[in-house]
Amino acid sequence: MASSFRHRVLSASLLLCAVAFTCVSGGLGPITTNGQNYSKVCDPARFAAMGLQMGGFRYCDASLPYPDRARDLVGRLKLEEKVRNLGDRAEGAARVGLPPYRWWGEALHGVSDTGPGGTWFGDVVPGATSFPLVINSAASFNETLWRAIGGAVSTEIRAMYNLGHAELTYWSPNINVVRDPRWGRASETPGEDPFLVGRYAVSFVRAMQDIHEYDGAPATGADPFSRPIKVEERDMIETFERPFEMCVRDGDASCVMCSYNRINGVPACADARLLTETVRDAWQLHGYIVSDCDSVRVMVRDAKWLGYNGVEATAAAMKAGLDLDCGMFWEGAQDFFTAFGLDAVRQGKLRESEVDNALKNLYVVLMRLGFFDGIPELESLGASDVCTEEHKELAADGARQGMVLIKNDHGRLPLKAANSVALVGLLQHINASDVMLGDYRGKPCRVVTPYDGIKKVANATSLHACDKGACGAPGGWVKTVDATIVVAGLNMSVEKEGNDREDLLLPWNQTNWINAVAEASPSPIVLVIISAGGVDISFAQNNSKIGAIVWAGYPGEEGGTAIADVLFGKYNPGGRLPLTWYKNKYISKIPMTSMALRPVADKGYPGRTYKFYGGPEVLYPFGHGLSYTSFSYASATTGASVAVKIGTWESCKQLTYKPGTSASPACPAVNVAGHGCQEEVSFELTVSNVGGRDGSHVVAVYTVPAGRGGRRAAEAAGGVPEGVRARGGRGPSAVHAQRVQGVRHRRGDGVHRRAVGRQHGPDRRRRPVILLPRQDRAGSCINSLRTHYGAC
């Protein structure tokens, strides 16, 4: 099957749509009708089996536009049938040939069986490739990798769909920005930078063409269901909404999910300004909007918003723009749209035309996905396309690219394969067959643990597993090996959805026994950290007996191979931290429930993320990452100016300066609200690999508001994991970048990053600047990076 077809597997929505259909022996296809299986709704044999003539149903006429077909289908349904198809477990309508469908599925980092049974594993498909968690993939800063993973996941989903083991709509990825280091869901997201998160979303969704979860602001705190949150408008626009806007506009996502929360007093799933005016109209969503599961019921049961009952909450949500209501099947609760939709219409609180519009949005997506007509070129995908060697190697490569070398004193790493090593740590980390997979996972093809990976490379490996709370005094073994590797960190009992962290320290007494092992070892030990969020490992950073630290994240099913490849030098790490790692003192300065990103002087809040906090409690900054080689930068650019004309009816604006400030310019400021921002400011940067090993490198480019004096309270403008190698002896290879998109600065001290593209020679594809790390040869190899940015 051509790769171009594989990347079309889920051609409509970002969310996970999965229906559980039983696979009948001898039959293929996910749609079961009268004991037979079919691969599409509009199959003449299927209609005949139901006693219907397909020719009489215009919604099966593939020559008509999808909106016309959806209108015909919805028009054939009775009101009662319409309402029964507004929930995630849609009942269908056999009377008109419409089968049931389960919309809910998950594919965060591989095909998952989380949900009400729409995706399932069995004898035919025992498992699917479990890729690294999203936070790991983000650390690669590599859009090519993100696209490859999205394409592989979509291929496996379509193969499982053909076998009756999956549906076609998946609610992935989660692209909420991480604002607090204690947040339990950091593993699911691409980090704290809105632009990085947005670019991940665009890449993954373009490859997957599925649907993403929309949480305008993540639910946190002791009572996330009823607790209202207050968010400044500029933070909503610049940070929380921006990745979603990028995903919808540039990624063409087909679904967005609204959260439980009340944002500035209004439930996200009943906010017409957010759902209709912003997402559907301003961003031009071509698809549907779904609730985070049970969000509509939460309005009534927990938030008690406006004293609404089920009928009123249903009407308010659908009028605001919600198309599909996901319910809590595990509690035996029916979704509110199905339970109260009929009464909402009969009581005059909701128009039947509004129900029709919601259904049309849903069925157009399913038509685009091939649910009604099939996609012939994809129907050959089957069990042999799941857990392929290619996909398992991609999982290993993704884990390698996401590894971050945090510390490497005196070149402690890489180790030599001839070394004998002692592997020390909690059994859950050394033999991390469960921990490495993280949350929202399915059944993996296989699991290569750190122990499995290291023992294949090292000359001899001794295992020393510890119980929680006590590792015991290191024995004589620590003095008989060439190197000691300690694997430590967290797990999903500490950080996951519903489990926010109480502090940033290592749990289970790990700090004490890591120090004890380090002290007993005759040579500096190597520490591998398994976690999503940052951990305060100041003790290890400051201990000369701990020579190297590698962050492995939650690296997925092939994580052990990746860890070994990095530790023993088969792969030169080039990942960067997508989160700021704070010292534990930081969390005492700001409550987790505060949504403020910028410092709040009257409350003493110091600010959040690298954009708004640069204080002393940072252990490792956003973008931190070392290499086994060295890179140097050189720039001949001295700066550029942009002329802004003052209109006939405009004048210079005066600014108030602090006492002692030098004389202000003749024209301190002008109003540029109507300025087109078409200017380009260019700079040229030369990156050289001056070390002794091949390596990949992320070039991070930042924009800073004028007058900030270089303060990093700005968004990363873009980074290119840029290797440096000569090409065929023809001298330095030039990389010429073009401005793809210019965005205006927002008012205040936040700025917008520009998306930048680059054009290699004729033998290379055009790629965005923030992408594509590659392993390149060391030596006197130079690349020239020329970048153009919009001026405003």
N, C-alpha and C positions, 0 to 999 in steps of 0.2 A: 504494500500500500504506500503510495507516494506520501512524503511528509506533508505536502501542502494539504492533503486530505485529512491527515491526522490532526492538524491544528484547527480543523473546522468542527471538531466533534461536538462541542456545545456552542452552537452558533448564535445564542441569543442572550442567555442571562447569566448574571453573576452569582446569583443565589443558587442554593442547592435544591433541586426539585427531584425527589426520588419517590417512586411508588413501588410498593412490594407486590410483585406479581409472581405467582408460583410457576416455575418452569415445568411444563408437562413433558413427560418422557417422549422423546421422538419428535418434539416440536421445537421451533425456534421462535424467538420474539418475546417481548415483555407484556404484550396485551393478551389477556386470556378471555376468550368468549366461548361460552358453551363447551368448555372442555378442550378447546383448541387454542394454540398460540399463534399470534400474528405480530408482525414487526411494525405495522402502521395501522392507524384508525381507518383510513380510507382504502381498505382492501375489499374488492367486490366479493370475494369468498367469505369474508367476515360478515358483511352485510347480509349475504344470502343465508348464512348460518343463523342469523337473527330474524329471518323472514322479511328482510327489507331490500329494496332496490336502491343501490347506491346512486344511480343516475338521477334519482329524485331529490337528492340533497346537494344543493349548490355549494355548501361549504366543503364538499369534496371535489369541486371542480378546480384543479390545479392551475387552470389558465387564468383564474380570477385573482385580483390582488388580495393579499391577506386581510386587510381591513374589511373588504366586501364579504369575504368568506366568514370571518368572525361575526359580522353583523347578521348574516344568514343563520349561523348556528345559534346565536343568542336569541334571535327572533323566534326560533322554533321551540324554545324552552318555556314551560309554564313558570309562574313566579316561584312556586314551591321548589321546582327543579333548579332554578337559578340560585336560590339561597343555599341549596345543598352543595353548591360548587364554589362557594366563597371562602371555604376553609382549606387548610393545608391537606386535609384528607378529603379531597373532592369526591363525591359519590358518583358523578357522571349522570347519564340519563339514557338508559337502554332504549327507551321509546324512540329516540332520534339517532341512535347509533353511537352515542358518546360514552366511552368507557370511564371507569374511575381513574383517579390520578392522585398520587401523593407528592406534594410539592417539596416537602422538607428533605433535604439531604445535606451532607457536609463533605467538603473536599479541601480542607485547610492546607494540608501538606501531603496529600494523597487521598485515595478513595477511603472514606470512613463509613462504618455502619452505625454511627451515632444517629439517632432519630427513630421514627416510628416504623421502621422496617422496609423503607423504600429501597435501601441498598443493603444487601446481605451476602455473606460468604457461605460457601458450602463445598460439596465435593467437586463441582465443576470449576468453581473459582474459590480456592481456599484462602487466598489473600491477595493483596495489591501492594505495590511499591510504596513504602513509607519514607518520604523524603524528609530532610531536616526541617525543624520548625521554622516558621517564617522569620523569627528574629535572627536565626543563623543565616538564612538566605539573604536577608537585608545586609548583613555584615560583609557580604561579598561586593556590594555596590555594583553588581553586574546584571544589567538588564537582559543580556543574552542568556544568562543562567536562569533568570526568572521566567523568561519566555519558554525556555526548554522544559523546565519543570511543569509549567502550566500545560504545555502541549502533551507531555507524557501523561499527566493526570487525565486530561481530556480523552486521550486515546484509550486508556484503561477503563474509563467510565463508559465510553461508547461500546467497547468490547463487552463489558458486563451487561450493558443495556440489551445488546443483541442476544445475550444468553438469558435474559429475564432476571438479572441480578441487580439491576440499577434502573434509575430513571434519568431524566435529562436535565433537571434543574438543580443547581447546587448553590447554597448560600455561602459563598466564599469569594474572596478572602475577607478577613477582618482587617480593616485599615484605620482603626482608631489610633490616634497619636498618643504615645505614652507620655503622660504629664507628671506622674509621680512614681518614684522608684519602688514604692511598695505595692503598686498595682499588680494583682495576681495574673492578669492576662497578657503580660508583656511578651510571653513566648509566642502568642498568636499574631503579633503585629510587627511591622517593619521598623519600629523604633520611634524616636522623638522628633524627628525632623519632618515637617509636613510635605516638603517637596520630595524627599526620599520615599516617604510612605506613598505619595501619589504616583511616583514613577513606578514603584513596585506594583501598585494596583493596575496601572495601565498595561504594563508588560504581562502580568499574570493573566489579566482578564482578556487581553487581546489574543493570547495563546489559548486560553481556556474557553473564552466567551461564555461566561457563566455569570453569577450575580453576587454582589458583595454586601456585607452587613453594614448597615448605617446606624451608628450610634453618634448622634451629634455631640454628645459628651458622655463618656462611659459611666455606668452606674457603679458607684463605690460607696463604702461606708457601711454602718451596721444595718441600715434599713434602705437598701437601694430602691425598693419598690415605691415607697411612699415619700421618700426624701426629695424635696425639690432642690434644684440646683440653679445657681445664678451665674450667668456667663456674660462677660462683656461682648458687645457686638463685634468689636475688632478682633477679639480672640476667636469668636465663632467663625468669622470670615477668613482670617489669616491662618488659623491653625486647625480648628476642629473640622470645618467644612471643606477646607481646601483639597485634601486628598480625594474626597468624594466628588468634588467638582471635576477634578482632573480625571478621575476614573469614568465619570459619566460622559464628559465632553470628549476626552481624548481616547479613552478605552472603550467607549460605546457600550458601557455596561447596560444590561437589560433589566436590572432589578436593584432596588435599594431597600434596606431594612431600617425601620425606625425603632427607637429604643423604648424602654419602660419609662424613662425619666420625664419629669416635668421640667422643661427648660424655660427659665424665667416665667414660671407660673403656668405654662401650657404643656400638656403631655405631647411628647414628640409625635405620637401617632394620631394626634388630633389637631395638629398645627398646620393650618392651610397655608400659612406664609412659608413654612419650611417645605412641606410636601408638594404643594401645587405651584405656588409662585416661584419657589427657588429650584427645587429638584426637577420638576416636570417642565415648567415653562422656561425659566432662565437657563438652566443647564441642558435642556432639551433631552430629557430622558425618553428613550424609545423602549418602553417596557412597562413593568408593574412595580408597585410598592407593597411590601409585606411587613407585617408587624413582627418584632421580636416576640418569640412565642409566649403568649398570654398577656401581651401588653395592654390589650383592650380591657380584659378582665381586671387588670391591675388598676386601671382608672377608677373602677367601681369598688373593688374589694379592699385595696390598700390605700390609694391616694384619696379616695372618696371625693374626686374632683367634681366640683359644682353640685354635689349631691346626686349625680346622675345614676340612673339604674341601667340595666343591661341594654334596654332598647335605646335609651338616649345616648349612651356611650357608643353603641354601634353606629347610630346615625351620625354622630359628630365625627367619628373617625373616617367613615366613608365619604362624607361631605368634604372633609379636609384633604382627601386624595388617597386614602388607603384602599388598595384593591383586594388584598388577601389577608385573612386573619389566621395566624398560626396559634393553635391551642396547646395546652399541656396534656398530651395524651397519657403521660405517665401518672397523672393524677385522676385519670378517667373523666377529665373535664372536656366538654365540647367547646370549640372555638365560639366566640360571641357572635360573629357574623352568621354562622349557621344556626346558632341557638336563637338569636333575636332579630335576624334580618327580616323575616316575614312579618313579625309584629311591627317593626319599625316602618315598613311600607304601609301596612294596613292602618296604622295610627296616624299616618300623614307626616311622620317625622323624616321620612326618606322617600325620594322619588324612585319609581321603578327604573326610570331612565338612568339614574345614578348607579343602580345595580348593574344595568346593562353595560354602562361604560367600563366599570371595573372588570366585568367578565371579558369584554372585548380586549382590554389590555392583556389579560391573562392568555387568551386563546391565540392572539397574534404571536405571542412569544412561543407557544408550543408549536404553532405552524412553522415558524422560522427554524425551530429545532428539528423539524422532520418528524414530529410525533404523528402528524396526520398523513403525510405523503411518503415518509421515509427519505433516506439519502442513499441511493443505490451504491455509490462508490465507497460507502462506509460499512455496508452490510456484511462484508467479508471479515471484519474484525471479530476476533473471538478469543478463546482462552489462551491461545499462543501469543496474544498481544499484551497479556498481563504478566507482570513480573519477568519481563524479558531481561536478558543480560545487559542490553543497552540501557534499560531503565535503572537497573541496579548499579551500574557504573555511573550513571548520571547522579543517583543518590549519593554515591561515594564522593563524586567530584563536587557536588554541592556542599557536602559536609567539609571537604578540604578547603574550598574557597571561603567558607564562613568561619574558619578557625582564625582566632586573633592571638598573635604573639604579644603578650602584655609586658613581659619582662624577659631579658636574656643577658644577664650580667656575664661579662667576660666570655661570651660565645658559648655558654653552657649547652645550648642546643645548636645544631642537631647532634643527637647521639650517634654512635657508631653501631652498625649492625652486629659487629663482633662482640659488643658489650654483653655482659650478663647483667640482668636487671632484677630488682625486687619491685613488685607491684603491690602498693599498700593502699588501703582505703576501706570504706564501708562496702560490703558485698553488693549492695544495690547499685553502687557506682562502678565497681570493678567488673561486675557481671551484669551490666546495665541492660539486660534484655527487655526490661519494662521502662526504666527511667528515660532512656534515650529517645523513646518514641513520643513522649510528651502527651498533650491532650488532643482531643478531636482526631484520634487516630483510628485506623481500621486494624485489620490483621495483616502484619507485614509478610513479605515473601520469605524473609529470613531475618535474623538479627546477628550482626557481628559485634560482639562486645569489646570493650577496651582490652580485656584479657585475651580474647581471641585474636585481635589484631596485633597486639604486641608480641605474643608468643610466636607468631609466624615470622617475625622479623628479628627479634633478639636471639643471641646465641643461646641464652638460657634464661628462663623466667621463673622466679619463685613468687608465689601468691601469699599475701598476708592480709586476710580480711578481718575487719573489726566489727564489733557490735556497736549499736548506737550507745553513745555515752562513754565508751571505753575502748581504747585500742590496745591498752596494755603497754608495758615498757618494751621498747624495741629490743629484740634479741640479738644474738651474735650475727644473724644473717645480714644485718645492715652493714656489717664491716667486710663481708665476703663478696659483695657484688660490685660491679663497676659503676652502676647508677641506680638510684632509687627514684621511682615514679610514684607520686601520691595522687590518687584520683579522689576528689572531694566535691562538695557542692550542695545542691538542693534537689528537690523532687516535686511532684505534683501535689503532695500533701502540704507543701509550703507555699507554692505559687501556682495558681490556676484559677479558672473562673469560679468565683465564690470563696476563694482563699487568698485574700490580700495578706501581705507580710506585715508582721508587727515590728520588725527591725531589719537591718541590712547585714546582719552578722551571719556567719556560718552556724547552723544549728548542730545539736547532738555532740557538743564538746569537740568538734572537729579541730578548732583552732589549737587547743592544748595538745592533742596528740600529733598534729602536723608539726608543731614546734618541737615536740619530743623526738620525732623521727628525724627531723632536720639536725637537731643537736647531736644525735647519736651517729649520724652518717659521717664518714670521713671526707666525703665530697659533697658539694652543694646538690640538693635534691631538685627534682622537677615537679611542679604542681600543676595539675590539670583540673580546671573548674568546670563542672557541669551545672549550668543555671541558665535562666533567661534574663532576669533582672540583674543589675549590678550587685556585687557583694563587697562589703568593706573588708578587704584583705590587706589592710595597711600593715598588719603584722608580717605578712609574707613579702610585701614590697620592701619593707625596711630590714628584712633579715638576710644577711649576706650568705647564710647557710641554705637559703632557698634561691637557687641560681636562675631559675626560669619559671615563668607562669604562662600557661596557654589556656585561653577561654575556648571551651568546646561547645558551649550552648547545650541544646538538645539535638544531637546531630542525626537522628533518624536511624533507620535499620542498618546502614553501612557505617555507622559512626566509629566503630572500633578500627576499621581499616583506615579511615581518614586520620584518626588520632595517631596511629602508628606511623602513617606516611609523613605526618608533620614532625613528630618527635625524632624520627630517624632520618630526616632530610630527603626523603623521596619527593616531598613536595615542600616548596618554600612558601610559608604562609604570607598572604597579602591582605587578609581581612582587616576591617576597621570596626571599632565599636559603634553600633548605631544608637547607643544610649550613653548618657553621662553616668559614670559610676561615682557615687557619692560616698563620703565617709558617713558613718552611722549618726554622727552629731547633726547632720543636715535635717533629718526627719523631725527633730525636736523643734525646729524653727518654723515649721508650717504644717498645719493639719491636713490630712489626706483629703478631707471634704472640701477644702478650698479649691475653687476652680481658677483662681487667679494665676496667670502665667507671669505677668510682670510683677516686680516688687511692689508690696503694699506697705508704704512707709508707716502709716499710723498703726498698723498691726504688727509691724516688724517682720513681715513675710519677705524672704530674700529673693523671690523669683524662682521660676522653674525652667528646666532644660537649658542647653548651652546658649540658647538665644538670649535668655534673660537672667542667667545666673553665672557669675564668674568668680564666686567667692572662694574662701579657703577650704571649704568642705568638699572639694572635688578631688577624688582619688585618681581617676583616669578620665580625661575629657572625651566628649563626643568625637569620633574619628580617630581615636588613638589606635595604633597598631604598628608593630615592628616587623622587620624582615631579616632574613639571614644574609641579605646583601644591603648595600647603601645606595641612596639616590641623592642627586644634587639638582637644584633648580637654578636657573639663570634667566633673567628677563632684561631685555633692552628697552622695555616700555617705560616711559617717564610720566605718562599720564595724558589725559585728553580733556578738553572742555567742550561743553555744549552750549550753544547760543539759544536762548529762549526769547522770542520777540515779545515785547509788551504791546498789547493792543491799544487802540485809540482811547478806549474807555477804562484802561487799567492803569494802575500806578504801583510803585514799589511799596512793599509792606515793611514797616519797622518792627524790629524784634527787641525784646527786653533782655539785656545781658547782665550777668552777675557783676558785682562791683570788682573793679580791677581788671576787667577784660579789656584787651587791646581794642583800638578803634575799629568800629564795624565798617564793612564795605559800603560803598555809596548806595548800593541797592541790595539790602540784606535778603529780601525775599520777594517772590512774586507768586501769584496764584496760578498754579498749573493744572487745575482740575480739568480744564478742557483741552489740555495739550495732548496731541496724538501719540507721543512717545515713539516716533518713527526713527529717531536718531540711533546710530550705533556707535558704541565706544569699544575699541578693539585693544587687545593686549596680546603679547607674544611671550610664550614661556617655553624654555628648553629644559627637558628632563633627561638626566643622564644616569645610567646605572654605573656607578663607580666602584662597585664591590666585586667580589669574586664568584658570584653565583647568579644564575638566571633568576628572575623574579618578576612579579607583577606589582603594580603600585597604583594606588588611588590618588589622583590629583584633586584635592578639594579646593574649590574656588568659592569665595565668600563675597557678598556685597554688604557694605556697611554704610549706614546713613551718613551724609556729609557732616563733618564736625565731631564724629564719634571717636576720632583719634585711634582708630584701629580696634576698638572694643569689639569682641566677638558676640555682641548682642544682635547678630544678624543671621539670616538663614544661609546655610551652605548653598552657594550658587550652583554647584554641580561638581561632580568629581568623576574623573575618568581613571579607572584602574589601567594605567598606561604602562605598557612594557617598553623597553628600549632595546632595539636591535637594528643592525645595519641590514640592508636588503640587497643581496647579490653584489656587494662590493660597489654599489652605485652611490655610496656616500650616505649622509643622513636622510632619513625618510621624513618627509614633511606631512603633518596632519593639519588640514585646513578645516576649520569649523565655521558653520554659518549660524546666524541667529535664527532660531526656529520660532520662538515666541517671546514677545516682550510684554511685561506686566508692570503696571504702575506701582510705585510705592504706596502703601497705605499711610494714612496719617498716624502720628505717634512714632515710637521708636522701633517699630517692627518694619521689616522690609520683605519684599517678595523675591524669591530666587527666579532666575530666568532658566528656561529650558534651552539647552544648546545642543546643536547637532554637529557631527564632524564628518568630513568626507575624506576617506583614504584615497589611494590611487585607484586606477580603473579595475584593479583586481580585488577590491574590497567593497563590501556593502556599506551604505551610509548608516551610521549608528549615532544615537545620542551620546553626548559627551560623558554622561555619568556612568557609562556602561563599559563592559567588556574587559575584564582583567585577562591577561594572558601571560603565560610563562615565556619570557624572552631571554635571549642570550646576554651574558654579562660582558663587560669590557667597554671599549670606547665607542659605544653605540648611542646615538642621540636621536631623539625625536623633537620636533618643533611643534608646539601646540599654539595655534593661533585661534583666538576666541573673540567673538563679537557679541556685545550685549546692548540691549535697549538702554537708553540713557535715563529714563525716568524711574 
